[in-house]
């Protein structure tokens, strides 16, 4: 069975207006410990790995680490200049969750956004009531600095943002391991 780790990102509003990304990295349950260990080892005095603020050289190192893991990425990009983050996220989840469920992936862990986590659970319940996802699909939330597996999704988000604004270097390093959908 697969498990997924998800993170969100806005794009660069000056170069890619109205774009919002929700990325999931998927791996077999048996590979989660390896992913955590690999990513945690890359932390250099940081509370967590984070794409934003990393140098180009550091980003190459981060992407290379993710490319070497037994993971695949599934990224949904919602583009709507008039949408707020809540609408962007809901639209991405409407697309992402049914696709992950079919893979089959039973647990998706999102980086916690505090009180906003409840809206993710509400979205899952709406998809269940419409019979779009099975009752076996679960959403969990974890604090980013406590869960290294979430960092892979952040890195994939960063690589996709860079590709959307003209720098494909990082996404090309990930190769066919990333499936990209624009809605």
N, C-alpha and C positions, 0 to 999 in steps of 0.2 A: 504494500500500500504506500502511496505517496503522501507526503506532507508538504505544505507550502508555507512560505514566509513572505509577507507582503509589506510594501512601503509605498508611499506616495511622494510625488514631487510636482512642483510647478515647473514650467519651462522658463526660458528667458523671455519676459514680457516684451522687451524691446525687439527681439529677433524672432520670437515664436509666440505671438499674442494669443491668449485664450486657450493655450494647451496645458493640459493637466495629465499626469501619468500615474498609473497604478501598476506596479510591477510585483510579480510573484516569482520567487525562485522555488523550484520543486526538487525534492530529492526523496529517495527511498528512506523509510524510517530508519533502516540500518545504517544510513550514511550521515545522519544528523550529527552524531558525536564528532566525526571527522571534520565536518563543515565548521562546527563550533571551534574545535581545536585550531584549525588552520587560520580562521579569521581572527580569533583571539590572539594568536601569536603575532599578528601583524600590528597590534596596538602598540604604539610607542608613546607612552605617557599620556594617552588619550583615554577618556572614559568609554568611548566607543569609536569605531571606524566611521568616518563620515566623508562622503564625497565632497560636499561643499567645503571650500576652504583648503582642499588638498592641492598640492602642486601638480603640474603635468607629470612629473616623474613619479610622484607618489600614486597618481591615478593609474599609471601604467602598471605599477606594482600591485595595486588593488585588483585591477581587472585581470591581470595574469593569474592571481590567486584564485579568483572566481572561475576563470576559464579552466583551471586545473582541477576543479571540484566536480564530483559526479552530480551536477545540477543542470536543470534547464530553466530558462526564463520565459515567462509569459507576461507580456506587457500590453496594457490597454491604454491608448491615448485618446482622450476626449477633447475635442477642439470646439469651443464655443466662447466667443469673446464676451458674451453677456452673462455667462453662468458664474455663480459663486462657487467656492470650493466644495460646499455641501452638495450642490447639484452635480458638479463634476464627479465627485467621489461616488455618488449613487449611480450615475450612468455607467461609470467604469465597473462598479460592483455588479450591476445587472448583466453585464457582458462576462465578466471574469468568473464569478461564482459558478454558473452553470457549466462553463467550459472546464473548470478545474474538477468539478464533480464527475464529469465524464471520463476523466483521465485514468483511473479514479483517485481522487484526492479527498480524504475525509476531514482533514483539519487544516484550516488556514489561520495562521497567526499573524495578526497585524501589529504594527508598532502602536502602542497605546497613545491615545490623544486625550486621556483623562475622561471628563464627562461626555465627550463626543463619542466615546466607544459605544454607548447605548444606541446611537443611530446606525452603527454597523449591524448590531444584533437585530434591530428593527427591520433593516433591509433584508437580512437573511430570512426573517420570519415572513416578510411579504413574498419573497421568492418561493418559500415553502408553501404558503397558502395558494399561490398560483400554480403549484405543482411543477415549478421550473427546476427546483433542486429537491433532493431527497432529504428526509428528516435526519439521515445519518451524517450530513455535512455539518461541521461545527466551526464556529469562529471563536478564536481566542485572542487575547491581547496581552502584550508583554512590553515592559519598559525597555526601550532601545539599548540603554547602557548595560542592561542585565542579560540581554539575549543576542549573542554574536551571530546567530543564524539570520537575524533580521538585516544584518549589515550587507549580506550578499544582495538583497533586494534593493537597498540604497545604492549600491555600486552599479547594478544593472540600470536603475533609473538614471543615474548620472551619465552612463554611457549612451543611453537613448537620447537624453536631452542634448548631449554634445552632437550626436548624429543629426538631430533635427535642426541644429543651428549651423551645420556645415562641417563638423569635425567627426568623421566616421572612424577615426583611429581606434577608439575604445570598443565600439560596437563590432568592428571588424575583427578585433582580437577575440571576441566572444563567439564569432562565427555563427553557425547554424544552431547554436545552443539557445538562441533567443528567438521566440516567436512574437512578432509585433503586429498589433491590430489597432487601427485608427478608426474611431467611431464618431 
